Amino acid sequence: MPEKLKLLSWRDIVFVALPSLLLAVGAFWLAAQFIQPAPPDRLIVSTGSESGAYQRFAARYKDVLARYGIELVAKTSAGSTENLQRMRDPGFEVDAAFIQGGTARPGEDDELVSLGDFYHEPLWIFYREAALRGGDKLLDLKGMRIAVGGAGSGTRQLAMELLAANGIDAKNTKLIEAGGMDLVERLQQRQIDAVFAVGPTQSALVWSLLYTPGVRLMSLSHAEAYTRRFPYLTRLLLPRGAIDLPLDIPPRDIQLVSPLATLLVREDTHPALIDLLMQAAAEVHGEPGVFQKPNEFPRAGHNGFPLSKEAERYYKSGKPLLQRYLPFWAATLIDRMVVMALPLLVVLLPLLKFAPQLYGWRVRSRIYRRYGELKFLENEVNENPAAHTRAEWLEKLDRIEDDASHIRTPLTFSDMLYTLRVHIDLVRDMILRRTTA
C-alpha cells in the first residue's frame, strides 16, 4: 500500500479535490439557506373571552397538539378586532389568531395568511319578550337598550354595521358596549332589552340565552338582503326544535345571518406547525352540527387574506405523507434532511463521476507533454540532423527520458508511460542512424 501511494500525484489530487470540496461546501451552504429550523415546541394562539367559542376551540386544539409534543398557549382577548391588532404588532408574541369573517381586511404591509374557513359564526339577536313582541326586523329594536358586544370584539363590529344599515345609531338608540355571561342576568333584570351575540350554538352565552325564560330569538326577515349587502355573510336556517326537540327550542324556524370564522397565522410561522393546526382543525371542526354536514369544514375560503401554501396543500392532499406513517418529530426531521440531501444528488454525484476523469486527464496531460517534446525532437533530427552532434541530440533525448521517469503515475496509467519509453528508444535508434559520432 505505501508503494502504491508513492505512485500517486498528490499535486493532481489536490488540484481536483480542493475545487470539488469547495463546490460541495458551497452547495451545502446554499441548501442550508432554504432548510427550515426544527419546529418550536410551543404555539401561541390569540382567542377571545374566557367563556367564548374561540377559547373553547383552542382548548380542543391544545389536546390535539399535545399528542405531537407541541404545547398550545391560548391568550384571551376582547375578540376578533383585538386579535387582528395583535397579529399586526411585531412586538406581540403570537403565532395565530381566530378572526371573524368581515371584521378584517388585508393591509399593504400585512404578512398574514389564512388557513381557510373553519365554521359558521351566526349572529344571534335575543330580546326580552315583554319589550318586543313578534319582532323580525332590526328596525324593531330602534329606541331600545341593546348590548352590541364588547369593545374590540367582532360582535360589536358586525352589530354596528347591521344597525347602521337600518338607520339605528347612538343618537336614537342606547347602544351598550358589553359582552359575556353577565348579559343573561342583565337581560332578566330588565337592565337591557336586546343582546347581540356571535358564535356557534355551543357558545356559553348563546346556549344560556336559548334556555332563558322570557327571552326570544329574533328571526331576521331581511336575512337574504343582508347577505347581498354584506358579501361576507351567509343566510342560515335554524329549524324548529334543532336545539332541543323535547322542549321545542326554538319554537319556530329561525333565519340567521352568519360570517365564517378563520384562523390567521403569520407568514413566518413554521410550516410543520401549520400542518398540525390544519389537522387539529379537521378533527375539531369536521364534526357535524346544526349548520354543517360532516367534514364540511375546514375548507379553502375567500376571506380576503391569501391562503397559506401549507393549508392549500392540505386541502389538496390531506395529511403530509411522512406524518401518515412516522411520528411527528421523525417526519419533520426527514423533511429537513431531504433539503440537505439535494447537494449530494445534484453536486456530489456528478463530482464522483467526473473527478476521476479530471484526475486522469491531469496525469495523461503530463505524458502527452513529453510526447510533444519527443515529436518535436524527432522532427528536428529528420529535417537537419547536422544541426547538432550526436552527443547533443542524445543529451536532449536523455532529458526527455529523465523527465518521463520522474512522472508520478498510478498503475492505471503505467501502460502509457512504458509506451512512451519504448518510443523514446525508437527516437534514440533514429538519432544513431541519422547522425555520426
C-alpha positions as CSV (number, residue, x, y, z in Angstrom):
1,M,0.0,0.0,0.0
2,P,2.8,2.6,0.8
3,E,4.4,1.8,-2.6
4,K,1.1,2.5,-4.3
5,L,0.7,5.8,-2.5
6,K,4.1,6.8,-3.8
7,L,2.8,6.4,-7.3
8,L,0.0,8.9,-6.8
9,S,0.4,12.5,-7.8
10,W,-0.7,14.4,-4.7
11,R,-0.5,17.7,-6.6
12,D,-3.1,16.4,-9.1
13,I,-5.2,15.0,-6.2
14,V,-5.2,18.4,-4.5
15,F,-5.9,20.2,-7.8
16,V,-9.0,18.0,-8.3
17,A,-10.1,17.5,-4.7
18,L,-9.9,21.1,-3.5
19,P,-12.3,22.6,-6.0
20,S,-14.6,19.7,-5.6
21,L,-14.6,20.2,-1.8
22,L,-15.3,23.9,-2.2
23,L,-18.1,23.2,-4.6
24,A,-19.7,20.7,-2.3
25,V,-19.4,23.0,0.7
26,G,-20.9,25.8,-1.3
27,A,-23.8,23.6,-2.3
28,F,-24.5,22.6,1.3
29,W,-24.3,26.2,2.4
30,L,-26.8,27.2,-0.3
31,A,-29.2,24.4,0.7
32,A,-28.8,25.5,4.4
33,Q,-30.3,28.8,3.4
34,F,-33.6,27.1,2.5
35,I,-33.8,24.5,5.2
36,Q,-36.3,25.2,7.9
37,P,-35.2,25.1,11.5
38,A,-36.7,22.5,13.8
39,P,-40.3,23.4,14.7
40,P,-40.7,25.1,18.1
41,D,-42.4,23.1,20.8
42,R,-44.9,25.9,21.6
43,L,-47.6,27.6,19.6
44,I,-49.3,30.8,20.8
45,V,-52.9,31.5,19.7
46,S,-54.9,34.6,20.4
47,T,-58.5,33.6,21.2
48,G,-61.4,35.6,22.8
49,S,-63.2,35.9,26.1
50,E,-62.8,33.2,28.7
51,S,-66.4,31.9,28.0
52,G,-66.2,32.4,24.3
53,A,-66.1,29.8,21.5
54,Y,-62.6,30.7,20.4
55,Q,-61.3,29.8,23.9
56,R,-63.2,26.6,23.9
57,F,-61.9,25.6,20.4
58,A,-58.4,26.5,21.5
59,A,-58.7,24.1,24.4
60,R,-59.6,21.3,22.0
61,Y,-56.7,22.2,19.7
62,K,-54.4,22.0,22.7
63,D,-55.4,18.4,23.3
64,V,-54.7,17.5,19.7
65,L,-51.3,19.3,19.5
66,A,-50.2,17.7,22.8
67,R,-50.3,14.3,21.1
68,Y,-47.4,15.6,18.9
69,G,-45.4,17.1,21.8
70,I,-46.5,20.7,21.0
71,E,-47.7,23.0,23.8
72,L,-50.5,25.4,22.7
73,V,-50.8,28.6,24.7
74,A,-54.1,30.4,24.4
75,K,-54.1,34.2,25.1
76,T,-57.6,35.6,25.8
77,S,-58.6,38.9,24.2
78,A,-61.7,41.1,23.6
79,G,-62.3,39.3,20.3
80,S,-61.6,39.4,16.6
81,T,-60.6,43.0,16.3
82,E,-58.1,42.9,19.1
83,N,-56.7,39.6,17.7
84,L,-56.0,41.3,14.4
85,Q,-54.2,44.1,16.1
86,R,-52.0,41.6,17.9
87,M,-51.2,39.8,14.7
88,R,-50.1,43.1,13.1
89,D,-48.0,44.1,16.1
90,P,-44.5,42.6,15.5
91,G,-43.7,43.1,19.2
92,F,-46.6,40.9,20.4
93,E,-45.7,37.3,20.8
94,V,-48.4,35.4,18.9
95,D,-48.4,32.8,16.1
96,A,-52.1,32.5,15.2
97,A,-55.4,34.1,15.9
98,F,-59.1,33.4,15.4
99,I,-60.7,36.0,13.2
100,Q,-64.4,36.6,12.5
101,G,-65.2,36.9,8.8
102,G,-65.9,40.5,7.7
103,T,-64.0,42.1,10.6
104,A,-60.6,42.3,8.9
105,R,-59.2,43.4,5.6
106,P,-55.6,42.7,4.5
107,G,-53.3,45.7,4.7
108,E,-50.5,46.6,2.4
109,D,-47.8,45.7,4.9
110,D,-49.6,42.6,6.2
111,E,-47.6,39.4,6.4
112,L,-50.6,37.3,7.4
113,V,-52.2,34.3,5.7
114,S,-55.4,32.5,6.3
115,L,-55.9,28.8,6.9
116,G,-59.4,28.8,5.3
117,D,-63.0,28.8,6.6
118,F,-63.3,26.9,9.9
119,Y,-67.0,27.1,10.9
120,H,-70.1,29.3,10.8
121,E,-70.4,32.0,13.4
122,P,-74.1,33.0,13.3
123,L,-75.3,36.4,14.6
124,W,-77.8,35.7,17.4
125,I,-80.2,38.5,18.4
126,F,-82.1,37.9,21.6
127,Y,-84.6,40.2,23.1
128,R,-87.0,40.4,26.1
129,E,-90.4,39.1,25.0
130,A,-92.0,41.7,27.2
131,A,-90.2,44.5,25.5
132,L,-90.9,43.4,21.9
133,R,-93.5,41.0,20.6
134,G,-93.0,39.3,17.3
135,G,-90.0,41.3,16.2
136,D,-88.4,40.1,12.9
137,K,-86.6,43.2,11.8
138,L,-83.6,45.1,13.3
139,L,-85.6,48.3,12.9
140,D,-87.9,47.0,15.6
141,L,-85.1,47.5,18.1
142,K,-84.9,51.2,17.5
143,G,-85.0,53.2,20.7
144,M,-84.2,50.2,23.0
145,R,-81.2,49.3,25.2
146,I,-79.1,47.0,23.1
147,A,-75.9,45.2,24.1
148,V,-73.8,45.2,21.0
149,G,-70.7,43.4,22.2
150,G,-67.5,44.4,24.0
151,A,-65.0,46.9,22.6
152,G,-62.6,45.1,20.3
153,S,-64.9,42.2,19.5
154,G,-66.2,41.1,16.2
155,T,-69.7,41.1,17.6
156,R,-69.6,44.8,18.1
157,Q,-68.3,45.5,14.6
158,L,-71.0,43.3,12.9
159,A,-73.7,44.7,15.1
160,M,-72.8,48.3,14.3
161,E,-72.7,47.6,10.6
162,L,-76.2,46.0,10.5
163,L,-77.7,48.6,12.8
164,A,-76.3,51.4,10.7
165,A,-77.8,49.8,7.6
166,N,-81.2,50.2,9.4
167,G,-80.6,53.8,10.5
168,I,-80.0,52.9,14.1
169,D,-77.2,54.6,15.9
170,A,-76.3,56.1,19.3
171,K,-78.5,59.1,18.7
172,N,-81.8,57.2,18.6
173,T,-80.9,54.0,20.5
174,K,-78.9,53.2,23.6
175,L,-76.0,51.1,22.4
176,I,-74.2,49.4,25.2
177,E,-70.6,48.0,24.7
178,A,-70.9,44.8,26.7
179,G,-70.5,41.1,26.3
180,G,-70.0,38.0,28.3
181,M,-72.2,35.8,30.5
182,D,-73.4,38.6,32.8
183,L,-75.7,39.7,29.9
184,V,-78.0,36.9,30.8
185,E,-78.7,38.3,34.2
186,R,-78.9,41.9,33.0
187,L,-81.5,40.8,30.4
188,Q,-83.5,39.0,33.1
189,Q,-83.3,42.0,35.4
190,R,-84.6,44.3,32.6
191,Q,-81.4,46.4,32.5
192,I,-81.2,45.8,28.8
193,D,-83.7,44.9,26.1
194,A,-81.7,43.0,23.5
195,V,-78.4,41.3,23.1
196,F,-76.2,40.7,20.0
197,A,-74.0,37.6,20.2
198,V,-71.8,36.0,17.6
199,G,-70.7,32.4,17.9
200,P,-71.6,28.7,17.3
201,T,-74.6,27.1,19.1
202,Q,-72.2,25.7,21.7
203,S,-71.2,29.2,22.8
204,A,-71.9,29.5,26.5
205,L,-73.8,32.9,26.1
206,V,-75.9,31.7,23.2
207,W,-76.7,28.4,24.8
208,S,-77.8,30.1,28.1
209,L,-80.0,32.6,26.3
210,L,-81.7,29.9,24.3
211,Y,-82.9,28.4,27.5
212,T,-83.7,31.6,29.4
213,P,-87.4,32.1,30.1
214,G,-88.9,35.3,28.7
215,V,-86.2,35.7,26.1
216,R,-86.8,35.1,22.4
217,L,-84.5,34.7,19.4
218,M,-85.2,37.1,16.5
219,S,-85.7,35.6,13.1
220,L,-84.4,38.1,10.5
221,S,-86.9,38.5,7.7
222,H,-84.3,40.5,5.8
223,A,-81.6,37.8,6.1
224,E,-81.2,37.4,2.4
225,A,-81.0,41.1,1.8
226,Y,-78.2,41.4,4.4
227,T,-76.1,38.7,2.5
228,R,-76.4,40.7,-0.7
229,R,-75.3,43.9,1.0
230,F,-72.6,42.3,3.1
231,P,-71.0,39.6,0.9
232,Y,-69.1,38.0,3.8
233,L,-72.4,37.0,5.4
234,T,-74.3,33.7,4.7
235,R,-78.0,33.1,5.4
236,L,-78.6,30.2,7.7
237,L,-81.8,28.4,8.8
238,L,-82.2,27.1,12.3
239,P,-85.0,24.6,12.1
240,R,-87.7,24.4,14.7
241,G,-86.6,22.1,17.6
242,A,-83.0,21.8,16.3
243,I,-81.6,22.8,19.7
244,D,-83.9,20.8,21.9
245,L,-86.7,18.6,20.4
246,P,-88.5,17.8,23.7
247,L,-88.6,21.5,24.8
248,D,-89.2,22.6,21.2
249,I,-86.3,25.1,21.1
250,P,-86.6,27.1,19.0
251,P,-90.4,27.1,18.7
252,R,-90.2,28.1,15.0
253,D,-87.8,28.2,12.1
254,I,-85.3,31.0,12.6
255,Q,-83.5,32.9,9.8
256,L,-80.0,34.0,10.8
257,V,-77.0,35.6,9.1
258,S,-73.5,34.3,9.7
259,P,-69.9,35.2,8.9
260,L,-67.3,32.5,8.8
261,A,-64.5,32.1,11.3
262,T,-60.9,31.7,10.2
263,L,-57.5,31.3,11.7
264,L,-54.8,33.7,10.6
265,V,-51.1,32.9,11.0
266,R,-48.0,34.9,10.3
267,E,-46.1,34.0,7.2
268,D,-43.0,33.1,9.2
269,T,-44.9,30.5,11.3
270,H,-43.2,27.1,10.9
271,P,-44.8,25.0,8.2
272,A,-44.9,22.0,10.4
273,L,-47.0,23.8,13.0
274,I,-49.4,24.9,10.3
275,D,-49.8,21.3,9.2
276,L,-50.6,20.4,12.8
277,L,-53.1,23.3,13.0
278,M,-54.8,22.0,9.9
279,Q,-55.0,18.5,11.3
280,A,-56.4,19.9,14.6
281,A,-59.0,22.0,12.7
282,A,-60.1,19.0,10.7
283,E,-60.6,16.9,13.8
284,V,-62.4,19.7,15.8
285,H,-64.4,21.4,13.1
286,G,-65.1,18.4,10.9
287,E,-67.9,17.2,13.2
288,P,-71.5,17.5,12.1
289,G,-73.5,20.3,13.6
290,V,-76.8,22.3,13.3
291,F,-75.4,24.3,10.4
292,Q,-72.9,22.0,8.8
293,K,-72.5,18.5,7.4
294,P,-69.7,16.0,8.5
295,N,-66.3,17.1,7.1
296,E,-67.8,20.3,5.6
297,F,-65.1,22.3,7.5
298,P,-62.4,23.4,7.3
299,R,-62.3,24.4,3.7
300,A,-60.5,26.8,1.5
301,G,-62.2,30.2,2.0
302,H,-62.4,33.6,0.4
303,N,-62.0,35.9,3.4
304,G,-59.7,38.4,1.7
305,F,-56.4,37.1,3.1
306,P,-54.3,34.9,0.9
307,L,-54.5,31.2,1.7
308,S,-51.4,29.7,3.3
309,K,-49.4,27.4,1.0
310,E,-49.4,24.7,3.6
311,A,-53.2,25.0,4.0
312,E,-53.7,24.9,0.3
313,R,-51.5,21.8,0.1
314,Y,-53.5,20.2,2.9
315,Y,-56.9,20.8,1.2
316,K,-55.5,19.2,-1.9
317,S,-53.6,16.2,-0.5
318,G,-54.6,15.9,3.2
319,K,-52.1,15.0,5.9
320,P,-48.4,15.1,4.9
321,L,-47.3,11.7,3.6
322,L,-44.5,11.2,6.1
323,Q,-46.7,12.0,9.0
324,R,-49.1,9.3,8.0
325,Y,-46.5,6.6,8.8
326,L,-44.0,8.3,11.1
327,P,-44.0,10.2,14.4
328,F,-44.2,13.9,14.0
329,W,-40.6,14.5,15.1
330,A,-39.3,11.9,12.7
331,A,-41.3,13.2,9.7
332,T,-40.2,16.8,10.3
333,L,-36.5,15.7,10.6
334,I,-36.7,13.8,7.3
335,D,-38.3,16.8,5.6
336,R,-35.4,18.9,6.7
337,M,-32.8,16.4,5.8
338,V,-34.2,16.0,2.3
339,V,-33.2,19.6,1.6
340,M,-29.7,18.9,2.7
341,A,-29.6,15.7,0.6
342,L,-30.1,17.7,-2.6
343,P,-26.5,18.8,-2.8
344,L,-25.5,15.1,-2.6
345,L,-27.6,14.3,-5.6
346,V,-27.0,17.5,-7.6
347,V,-23.3,18.1,-6.9
348,L,-21.6,15.2,-5.2
349,L,-22.8,12.5,-7.6
350,P,-21.5,14.3,-10.7
351,L,-18.3,15.1,-8.9
352,L,-17.8,11.5,-8.1
353,K,-18.3,10.7,-11.8
354,F,-16.1,13.5,-13.3
355,A,-13.4,13.9,-10.6
356,P,-11.6,10.6,-11.6
357,Q,-11.8,11.7,-15.2
358,L,-10.3,15.0,-14.4
359,Y,-7.5,13.4,-12.4
360,G,-6.8,11.0,-15.3
361,W,-6.7,13.9,-17.7
362,R,-4.1,15.7,-15.5
363,V,-1.9,12.6,-15.4
364,R,-2.2,11.9,-19.2
365,S,-1.5,15.6,-20.0
366,R,2.0,15.3,-18.5
367,I,2.7,12.2,-20.5
368,Y,1.3,13.8,-23.6
369,R,3.5,16.9,-23.0
370,R,6.6,14.6,-23.1
371,Y,5.2,13.1,-26.3
372,G,5.1,16.6,-27.7
373,E,8.7,17.2,-26.8
374,L,9.7,13.9,-28.3
375,K,7.9,14.5,-31.5
376,F,9.4,18.0,-31.8
377,L,12.9,16.5,-31.3
378,E,12.2,13.8,-33.9
379,N,11.2,16.4,-36.5
380,E,14.3,18.5,-35.8
381,V,16.5,15.4,-36.4
382,N,14.7,14.5,-39.6
383,E,14.9,18.0,-41.0
384,N,18.5,18.8,-40.1
385,P,20.5,16.0,-38.5
386,A,23.7,18.0,-38.8
387,A,22.4,20.9,-36.7
388,H,23.9,19.2,-33.6
389,T,26.3,16.5,-32.8
390,R,25.1,13.0,-31.9
391,A,26.0,13.7,-28.3
392,E,24.0,16.8,-28.2
393,W,20.9,15.1,-29.8
394,L,21.2,12.2,-27.3
395,E,21.5,14.7,-24.4
396,K,18.2,16.4,-25.4
397,L,16.6,12.9,-25.6
398,D,18.0,11.9,-22.2
399,R,16.4,15.0,-20.6
400,I,13.0,13.9,-22.0
401,E,13.6,10.4,-20.8
402,D,14.7,11.6,-17.3
403,D,11.5,13.8,-17.0
404,A,9.4,10.8,-18.1
405,S,11.0,8.6,-15.5
406,H,10.0,11.0,-12.7
407,I,6.3,11.3,-13.6
408,R,4.2,10.0,-10.7
409,T,1.9,7.7,-12.5
410,P,-0.8,5.5,-10.9
411,L,-0.8,1.8,-12.0
412,T,-3.8,2.5,-14.2
413,F,-1.7,4.8,-16.5
414,S,1.6,2.8,-16.3
415,D,1.0,1.3,-19.8
416,M,1.1,4.8,-21.3
417,L,4.4,5.5,-19.5
418,Y,6.0,2.3,-20.7
419,T,4.8,3.0,-24.2
420,L,6.5,6.5,-24.0
421,R,9.7,4.8,-23.0
422,V,9.5,2.5,-26.0
423,H,9.0,5.5,-28.3
424,I,12.0,7.2,-26.7
425,D,14.2,4.2,-27.6
426,L,12.9,4.4,-31.2
427,V,13.9,8.0,-31.5
428,R,17.3,7.1,-30.0
429,D,17.8,4.5,-32.7
430,M,16.9,7.0,-35.3
431,I,19.4,9.5,-33.9
432,L,22.1,6.9,-34.0
433,R,21.3,6.1,-37.6
434,R,21.0,9.7,-38.9
435,T,24.0,11.2,-37.1
436,T,27.7,10.4,-37.0
437,A,29.8,10.0,-33.9
